[in-house]
Amino acid sequence: MLFVDKSRDRLRPAINLFLKVHRRLADYAWGAGALAYLYRQLGVATRAGSKGLCGCLTLLQAWIYEYFPLFRPSQLPQSPDAPRASSWISPRLPGGDEAKQRLVRYRQLLDELSADDVTWTPYGRDGHTDIPRSLYTGPIRFSDIAEGYDPSRCLRQFGYRQIIPAAMTVPHDQYSPASGSSYIVFWDPWVNQLWDNVAARRLELDFASRPCEHPSEIVEEYVDWFLTRSHPRITHPTDGEPQPRPLLVHQVSYDFLLFFQI
């Protein structure tokens, strides 16, 4: 469930190293490891030639349902102590033309989203006080996979105004095989010790920003920064006749960009 790959019911040999000593199973950061693995698989899925998506897709789906009400299925009532993801009723999966039509419709909905269509703090504004490691800044790891984690890029999820974040810690090298869609990144050795020093690597929210006056609040210059680093639309905008060039980022309106920092 946590580290799914395209072999379906098989496990990567590296996982056996973590399972050999049962008494240590509770010592590992399984949530951070699953998130690091999912981040890597999302990166692999964006590469040309990649087919399908791996990782803990239950986690990805539950995240989508929490933040984007337009895509939520029906939900069962549950006690506060029950796992949140288990409350969602899995929708029926369409096939054939119906699946293609739904895909087109989902892309349209994503391009039409505004800040008001996002639930910015589904876990409340104080979730980080219950889980202090949610404010950790630095790489998160699973086995040989390490991916950057930076809460300053999603301050609205903590109820704080979004600012232009500082530059992230980045790998010193990377390798992309000529064939296939996978890739490998290499971090400096000192990066491996960051996770064990949470106090020093914890984002101080009140120092970085201030509480939001409205859920989607951002600093004025944030959109200009964001537009130089993102693809603001999924579908190509066409007005009758196909356009020979994609819409330039500075031509995109402000309203439907605010949600993309999630």
C-alpha positions as CSV (number, residue, x, y, z in Angstrom):
1,M,0.0,0.0,0.0
2,L,2.7,2.5,0.9
3,F,5.4,1.8,-1.7
4,V,3.5,0.4,-4.7
5,D,5.3,0.0,-8.0
6,K,4.4,-1.5,-11.3
7,S,5.1,-5.0,-10.3
8,R,1.8,-5.0,-8.4
9,D,2.1,-7.6,-5.7
10,R,5.9,-7.6,-5.3
11,L,8.1,-5.6,-3.0
12,R,11.4,-3.8,-3.6
13,P,14.3,-5.7,-1.9
14,A,15.2,-2.6,0.0
15,I,11.9,-2.8,2.0
16,N,13.0,-6.1,3.5
17,L,15.9,-4.3,5.3
18,F,13.3,-2.3,7.3
19,L,11.2,-5.3,8.1
20,K,13.9,-7.7,9.4
21,V,13.9,-6.4,13.0
22,H,10.3,-6.2,14.1
23,R,10.9,-4.3,17.3
24,R,12.2,-1.4,15.3
25,L,9.2,-1.0,13.0
26,A,7.6,1.7,15.1
27,D,10.9,3.7,15.0
28,Y,10.7,4.5,11.3
29,A,9.0,7.5,9.8
30,W,6.6,5.6,7.6
31,G,4.5,8.6,6.7
32,A,7.5,10.7,5.6
33,G,8.9,7.7,3.7
34,A,5.6,7.1,1.9
35,L,5.4,10.8,1.0
36,A,9.0,10.8,-0.3
37,Y,8.3,7.8,-2.5
38,L,5.1,9.3,-3.8
39,Y,6.8,12.6,-4.6
40,R,9.4,10.7,-6.7
41,Q,6.7,8.7,-8.5
42,L,4.8,11.9,-9.3
43,G,8.1,13.2,-10.8
44,V,8.6,10.1,-12.8
45,A,5.0,10.2,-14.1
46,T,5.6,13.6,-15.7
47,R,8.4,12.4,-17.9
48,A,7.9,11.6,-21.5
49,G,7.5,7.9,-22.1
50,S,6.1,7.2,-18.6
51,K,2.9,5.2,-18.4
52,G,0.9,5.0,-15.2
53,L,1.5,6.2,-11.7
54,C,3.0,4.4,-8.7
55,G,3.2,5.2,-5.0
56,C,0.5,5.4,-2.3
57,L,-2.4,6.6,-4.5
58,T,-4.8,6.2,-1.5
59,L,-2.8,9.1,0.1
60,L,-3.0,11.1,-3.1
61,Q,-6.7,10.6,-3.6
62,A,-7.5,11.4,0.0
63,W,-5.5,14.6,-0.3
64,I,-7.4,15.6,-3.4
65,Y,-10.8,15.0,-1.6
66,E,-9.8,17.0,1.4
67,Y,-8.7,20.1,-0.5
68,F,-10.9,20.1,-3.6
69,P,-14.6,19.8,-2.8
70,L,-15.5,19.7,-6.5
71,F,-13.9,16.2,-6.8
72,R,-15.2,14.7,-3.6
73,P,-17.2,11.4,-3.7
74,S,-19.8,10.7,-1.0
75,Q,-18.6,10.4,2.5
76,L,-19.6,8.2,5.5
77,P,-20.0,9.6,9.0
78,Q,-17.1,8.5,11.2
79,S,-15.8,9.0,14.7
80,P,-13.0,11.5,15.2
81,D,-10.5,8.7,15.9
82,A,-11.1,6.8,12.7
83,P,-8.7,7.1,9.7
84,R,-9.9,10.1,7.6
85,A,-9.2,8.4,4.3
86,S,-11.6,5.5,5.1
87,S,-14.6,7.8,5.2
88,W,-14.7,8.4,1.4
89,I,-16.8,6.1,-0.7
90,S,-14.8,5.1,-3.8
91,P,-16.7,6.2,-6.9
92,R,-17.5,3.9,-9.7
93,L,-14.7,3.9,-12.3
94,P,-16.1,4.5,-15.8
95,G,-14.7,2.9,-19.0
96,G,-14.5,3.6,-22.7
97,D,-15.9,6.9,-23.9
98,E,-17.3,7.8,-20.5
99,A,-13.8,7.7,-19.0
100,K,-12.5,10.0,-21.7
101,Q,-15.4,12.4,-21.2
102,R,-14.8,12.5,-17.5
103,L,-11.1,13.2,-18.0
104,V,-11.9,16.1,-20.3
105,R,-14.4,17.4,-17.7
106,Y,-11.9,17.1,-14.8
107,R,-9.3,19.1,-16.8
108,Q,-11.8,21.8,-17.5
109,L,-12.7,22.0,-13.8
110,L,-9.1,22.3,-12.8
111,D,-8.5,25.1,-15.3
112,E,-11.6,26.9,-14.0
113,L,-10.8,26.6,-10.3
114,S,-10.6,29.7,-8.2
115,A,-9.3,30.2,-4.7
116,D,-12.8,29.9,-3.4
117,D,-13.0,26.4,-4.7
118,V,-10.3,25.2,-2.4
119,T,-10.6,24.1,1.2
120,W,-7.3,25.5,2.4
121,T,-7.3,24.2,6.0
122,P,-9.3,20.9,6.0
123,Y,-7.4,19.7,9.2
124,G,-7.9,23.1,11.0
125,R,-5.6,26.0,11.4
126,D,-3.7,24.3,14.3
127,G,-2.8,20.9,12.8
128,H,0.9,21.7,12.9
129,T,0.8,22.0,16.7
130,D,-0.4,18.4,16.9
131,I,2.2,17.2,14.3
132,P,5.3,19.4,14.8
133,R,7.2,17.6,12.0
134,S,4.8,19.0,9.5
135,L,6.8,22.2,9.7
136,Y,10.2,20.4,9.1
137,T,12.1,21.9,6.2
138,G,14.5,19.7,4.2
139,P,14.7,16.4,2.3
140,I,12.4,13.5,3.3
141,R,13.7,10.0,2.5
142,F,12.9,6.4,1.8
143,S,15.8,4.1,1.2
144,D,17.8,5.6,-1.7
145,I,15.0,8.2,-2.5
146,A,15.2,11.7,-1.1
147,E,12.8,14.5,-2.1
148,G,12.6,18.1,-0.9
149,Y,9.9,19.1,1.6
150,D,9.3,22.8,2.2
151,P,6.2,24.0,4.2
152,S,6.9,27.6,3.3
153,R,5.6,26.9,-0.2
154,C,2.2,26.0,1.2
155,L,1.6,28.4,4.1
156,R,-2.1,28.7,3.4
157,Q,-2.5,25.1,4.5
158,F,-1.4,26.3,8.0
159,G,-3.7,29.3,8.0
160,Y,-0.9,31.8,7.1
161,R,-0.5,34.3,4.3
162,Q,1.5,32.9,1.4
163,I,4.9,34.6,0.8
164,I,7.6,34.1,-1.8
165,P,9.5,31.1,-0.3
166,A,13.2,30.9,0.0
167,A,15.2,28.7,-2.3
168,M,15.0,25.0,-1.4
169,T,17.9,22.7,-0.6
170,V,18.6,21.0,-3.8
171,P,20.7,17.9,-4.8
172,H,24.2,18.4,-6.0
173,D,23.9,16.1,-9.0
174,Q,21.4,13.9,-10.9
175,Y,21.4,11.1,-13.4
176,S,18.8,10.4,-16.0
177,P,19.2,7.1,-17.9
178,A,19.0,7.5,-21.7
179,S,16.2,4.9,-21.8
180,G,13.3,4.7,-19.4
181,S,11.5,7.3,-17.3
182,S,13.3,7.0,-14.0
183,Y,16.0,9.2,-12.6
184,I,18.4,9.4,-9.7
185,V,19.4,12.4,-7.6
186,F,22.5,12.7,-5.3
187,W,22.5,14.8,-2.1
188,D,25.4,16.0,0.0
189,P,26.1,13.7,3.0
190,W,25.2,16.3,5.6
191,V,21.6,16.3,4.2
192,N,21.1,12.9,5.8
193,Q,21.2,14.3,9.3
194,L,18.6,17.1,8.8
195,W,15.7,14.9,9.7
196,D,17.1,14.1,13.2
197,N,17.4,17.8,14.0
198,V,13.8,18.9,13.7
199,A,14.2,21.8,16.2
200,A,16.8,23.5,14.0
201,R,15.0,22.7,10.8
202,R,11.5,23.7,11.9
203,L,9.7,26.6,10.1
204,E,8.7,29.3,12.5
205,L,5.3,30.4,11.0
206,D,5.0,33.7,12.9
207,F,8.5,34.7,11.8
208,A,8.0,33.7,8.2
209,S,4.5,35.3,7.7
210,R,1.3,36.2,9.6
211,P,-2.1,34.6,9.9
212,C,-4.4,34.9,7.0
213,E,-7.3,37.4,7.0
214,H,-9.0,35.3,4.4
215,P,-8.1,31.6,3.5
216,S,-6.3,32.3,0.2
217,E,-4.4,35.4,1.2
218,I,-1.0,36.0,-0.5
219,V,1.6,38.8,-0.7
220,E,1.1,41.0,-3.7
221,E,4.3,39.9,-5.6
222,Y,3.6,36.2,-5.1
223,V,1.7,35.7,-8.4
224,D,4.4,37.2,-10.5
225,W,7.0,34.9,-8.8
226,F,4.7,31.9,-9.3
227,L,4.0,32.5,-13.0
228,T,7.7,32.2,-13.8
229,R,7.8,28.7,-12.2
230,S,4.7,26.9,-13.2
231,H,2.3,25.8,-15.9
232,P,-0.9,27.7,-15.0
233,R,-3.2,25.7,-17.3
234,I,-3.7,22.0,-18.2
235,T,-5.7,22.3,-21.4
236,H,-4.7,24.4,-24.3
237,P,-7.0,27.5,-24.6
238,T,-8.7,27.5,-28.0
239,D,-11.2,30.1,-29.2
240,G,-12.8,28.4,-32.2
241,E,-9.6,27.8,-34.2
242,P,-6.6,26.0,-32.7
243,Q,-3.8,28.4,-31.7
244,P,-0.3,27.7,-33.0
245,R,1.4,28.7,-29.7
246,P,0.4,28.1,-26.0
247,L,-0.8,31.0,-23.9
248,L,2.1,32.9,-22.3
249,V,2.1,32.8,-18.5
250,H,1.9,36.6,-18.1
251,Q,-1.4,36.5,-20.1
252,V,-3.2,34.3,-17.6
253,S,-5.7,35.9,-15.3
254,Y,-5.0,36.1,-11.6
255,D,-8.2,34.5,-10.3
256,F,-7.6,30.8,-11.1
257,L,-3.9,30.7,-10.2
258,L,-4.2,31.1,-6.5
259,F,-5.0,27.5,-5.7
260,F,-2.0,26.0,-7.5
261,Q,0.5,26.5,-4.6
262,I,-1.2,23.6,-2.7
